[in-house]
Amino acid sequence: MLQSITLEKAAAIILDHALPTGTEKVCVTESFERILAEDIEAEFPLPPFRRTPLDGFALRAADTAGASTDEPIILRVVQTVYAGEVPPNPLEAGEACAVTTGAPLPEGSDTVIKFEDVAQEGNTIAVNRPLRAEDNVVSEGEDVALGEKVLEVGAHITPAVVGLLASLGSEKVRVFKKPRVAIVSIGDELIGLGQPLKFGKIYNSNQYTLSAQVREAGGIPFLLGTIPDDTGAIAATLKQASDEYDLIITTGGASVGRKDLVKEAIRVSGARILFWKVGIQPGTPVVCGEKNGKLIVGLSGNPSAATITFLLLARPAIRTMAGYKTVNLPEVCALMDQPFNKTSKHRRFLRATVTWENGAYHAVPAGIQSPGALKSMVLCNALVSMPPGHGPLQRAEEVAAILLPASYCLRG
């Protein structure tokens, strides 16, 4: 078992054991924000036919040669084609066809002029300028060519991707399965919502925070409730969960106190312990095990510590299992607008508010930095990374800041 390792080493170990959980076909209407598990090639071009992008008249550019305001060219309107219709006849010399936006162009036509740019009288129009071939014409395959690979495995399905899939006639699409993530809370002091708050007890907030974090990361959370501080009970829960779920996350009981039993419970459950303790603050007492290819990640019971270590270690694993190509959060360089007077022997992650001003990112500590304080986690939108052994941060000092997902941030 590795002990007291770096964050980078812990992340690498976890990602080595985080494997995609398979694929499934879903309706395109349910594919939003899923990750594509197949390449998509166009079985027909887009658009599938030559069409007009506006209301006007389709005609032959050659027929307008020499047209002017003094000597307009007169053409006969011989047919009308609306969007969704098939042109009945090809255009002959001297003829025009009235068309509406999206309508197919009749054979023989090669340009379109707007309705408002001609003078119409009866079934004739007067064109007072020469037109060029292909003006106002959307060509077949202009957007997507026949056989073109338009999407690749790992693509994040956005609203525009949903529209593209639908345009290509994809009723169903293959995506990566969302990992099923079990969340286990541990501690005699925890009570459930709806119960009266007694002295010495606290509400089990972590399971709800982690549930939301799992959803944001691309997984499906399953709350397995609160387990008392009992090694056998914890081990039995982990053993059963490893048979049913793709990943197990525990919170509480991971430190060095008499009732911190998760590490021993992981061993008793038959799992192999991969590491214990990571050189970060908050969240040092992280423990990670593996059983039958399933990861068990034990987080601190302190709310902000659990949230932060989830972001740094569990979130990349879930995103990897869900098929995402980008699994880590973006990092920017920022300037401290306020000093931070504490130091730490471990690498410290400071909850901060980062803004963009005058061409640079600026960071301000976001309230109390205690591992048990939750309000500062609500107020922050970034984590400022302080190297181990670094002294107090000074005003205007350059720091590395990890930006949190928009859904974590109070102002979106």
C-alpha angles and dihedrals in degrees: 000000000000116000135196095004130166123270090246092054092047092049092049092050092050094047091050087061097039106096128173111267097224134269138275139184117248133178112266088240088064097041099088112127093005122122118249115242098188139048114253118218123183113250089192134016125266115258091027093208141022109275145167121256093205146028111276146088127309114214146143114284090212090063091063097056110133095012115152141161090262094044110027122184114245117216131182118237102222102168145010125222124192127196109284095025130109117236106248098211141014118254119256127203112294094020133116134191125214109229136182127214111294096014120139114252118242118246111268095034119108106170141037129214124198119255091239093053095065136061110234125200119172108311095341135083130201117220113197101189137043115263128214124230114260094020109146091002123130105208125221108267093011091136102029126012124220109272094011116148100233100170133025135205109283096034114146108235107235127176089267091051090052088054093048092050090050091048088056091052096250105159091173132022133194114243137169114269117250110247115248106233122196116209117203122186118202129197143089089230095064124100131181129249113274094036120110113261108245127193111277094020130101133195115258098247097155096073090057094045091049091046090057091045092052091052092049090050092054102262136114113243124218116191110215093184132234122323120200122239094276122124095212094049092047092047092049091052092049092048093052093042092053088061094050108033138051097226134013124209121188127189124202132020096060101114132077103274125116090261097044094108106150096099091053092042091055089054093046091050089063095254125135115241110230099184144338126208125014124212096248136106124245102028104032096147097069114148125192130192138171130216124176090342092309121121123228113198116189114200132189119272091230106104101228093038090053092047094049097045089048089055093048100041116009099041094058089049094052092047090050091051090048092054101254117154094204109054105158127073120251118263126208137181113250139178120234110240091187130032123248110211103195129091133199137197087221129060104276127211110207119203105233146165112236123196134176112238133159094353098311142079116253126198132205125180110254105224131283113011097201113132089235096050112103103177093070088055088055093050099045129085098183145032116231111212116221115191117238113277092014115151124230115313113249129215111273091016114146114242139173113248126193110212116224122225114273091245089062093057125091093222095040 
